[in-house]
């Protein structure tokens, strides 16, 4: 299978054919097909990443009516994707390029909902109490939903990865399962810390109500 590995700028057979026939030649076969797919992968990956990030960034920004929370959420989930893929690199496991493209899109689109849920609850509670209390309340309200949904997605992906005999589908399931677990972990640990640290920058118009201050 074609994996995410560096592609040689010019295969030896192509160099030899060009030296003999100039530009008037064609190469066919599995090797040439893999070479073409590998060359196209980088541009396709960049295009898919840019479109996915911009689309999700726009949707989340419209939801919060601010670009700052959207940037934070995209940063956290993109970090989860990099961490998940780094495990494959460290383990020396090849990643089929189609699996990578699909998992990046699904993980970004599916798991960012958990971050939106937590951030939305935090923003609402922040108008009534201090950041620490708002975080505690947001986590208390969203933790069951995030864990349940994340566990379902991770379990389904793991079962597909382990039971499916088709390599491409199996790799998608395993990557998605691992990516979901990493996303949930970052949303429950890193995101709350970043929300507290960037409270004034993320939600500058949010103020504790006078009634809650008196209470």
N, C-alpha and C positions, 0 to 999 in steps of 0.2 A: 504494500500500500504506500501511497504517497504521504510523506510525513512532513512536519514543519522542520525541515533541515535546510541549511544553506545550499543554494544551487550554484553549481559551477558556472561562471560567466560564459564559457564556450566549451562544450564537450569536445574531446579529442577527435572523435569521428567527424564532427561538424567542421573543425578546423582543417582536417585532412581533405574533406570533400570541397571546401571552399578554395583550398590551395590548388586543387586539381581542376575544378570546374567553374571557379568564380562564383557567381550568384545563381547559375543555371543548374540547380539541383534540388531535390526533395529528399527528406529523410522520414521514414515511417517506422512503426514498431512500438513496443512498450516503453523502451528507454526514451525515445523521443517524446512520447506522450507524457511521460512523467516529467521530463524536462520542461515542456511547455506549461504543464499544470503548475509546476513549482515556480516558474517565472510569473505566471498570472496570479499566484496566491498572494504575493505581497501587495499588489495593487488592489486586489479584491478585498483583502483584509482591511486595508486602510479605508477603502470606500465604505465597507459595511460598518466599521467602527465609527467613522465620522457621521454617517447618516443615523445610526442608532443613537449615538450620544446626543446629537442635535435634536432629534425628534423627542427623545425622552426628556432632555433638558427643557425644551419648549413646553411640553405638556405639564411637567412638574412646576415650572415657573408660573404658568397660567393658574395652576391649582393653588399655589401659595401667594400668587400675585407679587412675587419677588424672585429675582434671579439668584439671590444668595443661598437660600435653603436648597434650591435646585442644584446649584454647583456642589454644595456639601454632600448631598445624597448621591449624586453621580460619582463624586470622588470616592466615597466609601465603597460603593458597589464595584466600581472599576478596580479599586484596590483589592477587593475580594476576588475578582477575576484573575488578576495578576498573581495573587498568592496561590490560588487553586492551580493555575497552569504551571507555576513554579515547582509544585510537587512532582508533576510529570517530568520536568526537566531534571530535578535532583535525583529522581528514581531511574532516569534513563529510559523512560517510557515514550515511545513514539506517539504522536497525535495526528490522526488523519485530518487533513485540512478542512474537509467538510464538517467534521465533528466540531472542530474548533469554532468555525464560523457560526454554526447553529447554536452551540452552547453559549457563546458570548452574547448573542442576541436574546436567547431565552433567559439566561441568568440575569442580564441587565433588566429586561422587561418584567420578569416575574418577581424577583427578590427586592427590587426597589420599592415595591408596594409596602413591604414591611417597614422600611425606613420612612415612607410617607405617613404611614399610620402612627408610628411613634412620634414623629416630628409634629404632626397635626395635633395630637393630644398634648404634647408639651407646649405648643404655642397657645392652645386654649387655656391650659392650666396656669401658664405663666402670667396671664392677666389677673390671676387671683392670688398667687403666692410667689415666694422666692424661687430662684432656679432649682435649688436642691429639692425642695418640696414638689415642684412641678415635675422634675425628673422621676421622683419616686412614684408620684401618682400616675404619670404616663406609662412607666414600666409596669406598674401594678395592673393597669387597665389593658395594656396591649400584649403583655407577655403570653397569656394563654393562646391568643390568636396567632401570634408570630410563631410560637413553638409548634402549634398544631399544624398550621399550613406548611411550615418549613419541614416538619417531620414527614408529612404526606408526600411532598415533592421529592425529598431526599430518598425516602423509602422506595417510591415508585421508580426513580432513576436507578437505584441500586439493584432492584429486582430485575429490571430490564438489562442492566449491564452484566449481571451474573447469569441470567437464564437464557438470554438471546444468543443464538449461535452465529448470527451475522456480525462480523467484526465492526462494521461502521455504526450500526445501531447500538451495539454493546458499548462502544467507546463513548457515544453520545450519552447513554444512560449513566455511566460511571462518572464522566466529567460533570454532568449536571447535578448528580447526587453530591459529589464532593464540593462543587461550587456553591450549592445551596447551603450546605453546612457552614462553609466559610463565611458566606454572606450573613447568615443568621448570627454567627459569632461576633462579627464586626458590628452589626446593627445593635446588638445587646451590650456591647462593651465600648467600642470606639465611638460610635455615634453619640451616645449620651454624654461622653466626655467632651466631644467637640461642640455639642449643643450648649453645654454649660460654659465652656471657655469662650465661645463666640456669641454668647447670648445677646449682648448689646449690638453687635454687628449684624447678626442674622435677623433679629426682630427689633429694630430700633424704635418702632412705634408702640411696642407692647409695654404697657405700664400696669403696675399693680393697682387695682381699684382702691379708691379711698375707703370704701366700706370694709374691704378685707384688711386694709392697713389698721383700721381702728380695732377690728376684731383681733 
